[in-house]
Amino acid sequence: MKLLKNISFSCKDATLLSEMAKEVNLSPVKRFKLFMHLSYCKHCQKFVEQSKRIDVAMKKYNEDLFETPSYRLSSEFKEELQKKLDNGL
Amino acid sequence: MNQLNPEKWLANYGDYLFSIAVLKTNNREVAEDLIQETFLSAYQYKDSFRGDSSEKTWLVSILNNKIIDYYRKKDILKNTTEYLTDTDQRFNESFFDTTLFSDAHWSKKAQPENWGSTADETMIKKDFHQILEKCISKLPSKVTPVFIAKYMDDKDSETICKEFGITSSNYWVIVHRAKLLMRTCLEKNWM
């Protein structure tokens, strides 16, 4: 059991490191452990794959936000603020 | 050289900036106040605009400064280490099973399900935006700033850590938590 712990790590660590690996250069040891873990753990494989999909969806969401803002200011708020700004001009 | 068109700001950028503010604060009233402050500041300092960035980028950066001030004022970024330590066990228990083995593996109820072959298509459609927003709004208040900054500010982790005054290891713990929470929430609300 101890040997197994030394060459592998938990799903918690694996999911954390898989997020870090997208931006940070992991040490060769960590990279190898992550690779090993992902080679047999179906759950973490799914997590990694779905996490990438979430990244893509968030990127798209952010790109679309200007054209299609999710939240809108009320027209009363806009009118009032416009008045304030006009006075300040 | 980029120029400013102050008379069109509210019409052109009002809802966009408001959306950013709502996502980052999870509070419409706070977001309205921040928008007002942003436009008033922008008007006041419009002469300092040098034109090396776009009008949109300039306004977003003013808003982001206001939002960071708000985070500071509300202590949202304070005591991050204590927060993460205090909530560590409860958080882990909701995703990982530490009793069966000495190491943490997915608990049965938290294991990722199959998302199916249409997931990629669905996830970039506009309808999906509402589900994303719902899940973002459910993130813990100490998790939201990092998660949103990571995806909306186009900044690397080092810059975000510096701006928020948090350590790199706390940053990754927060990103990890946000991802686990978002994944579960999306799966529940859409699968």
Interface residues (C-beta under 8 A of the other chain):
Chain A: M1 K5 F9 S10 C11 K12 D13 T15 L16 E19 M20 E23 V24 H43 C44 K46 F47 Q50 S51 R53 I54 D55 V56 A57 M58 K59 K60 Y61 N62 D64 L65 F66 T68 P69 S70 Y71 R72 L73 F77 K78 L81 Q82 K84 L85 G88 L89
Chain B: P6 E7 W9 L10 G14 D15 Y16 F18 S19 I20 V22 L23 R28 A31 E32 I35 Q36 F39 L40 Y43 Q44 K56 N92 F95 F96 S102 D103 A104 H105 W106 Q111 P112 E113 N114 W115 A119 D120 M123 I124 K126 F128 H129 L132 E133 Y151 M152 D156 S157 W172 V173 V175 H176 K179 L180 M182 R183 L186 E187
